[in-house]
């Protein structure tokens, strides 16, 4: 699941924020996981994350590296493990949006007993954000590259 406070990133070049101050943006559009476990073996999880990336009017260059995290938690409790992953996105000339799917096939969750179910754990995904970006998300503010433009 994508963590609400961290499911999108908007880089702003100035305040107050206007559409012209939007640099690079990113959003987690979907998360799918497949978990399996047998006897005393750890839980093995495969994860697919759908991303949408944008290049706003204030973005500098055609390439940008975003950082996202994957955390394993005890359901509604503490983080057991957290790992960060860079993803570099290249925008072709004239392109303001890129959609990608990242696949992770290496998540392993140890179990204390054979009876420990996978439902005791959650896998959470989000962008690595600054405190200001987290506040922006919590306030429900949104800027998308295609805001106010007609559909093709």
Secondary structure by P-SEA (a helix, b strand, c coil): cccccccbbbbbcccccccccccbbbbbcbbbbbbbbcccccbbbbbbbbbbbbccccccccbbbbbbbbbbccccccccbbbbbbbbbbbccccccccbbbbbcbbbbbbcccccccccbbbbbbccccaaaaaaaaaccccccccccccc
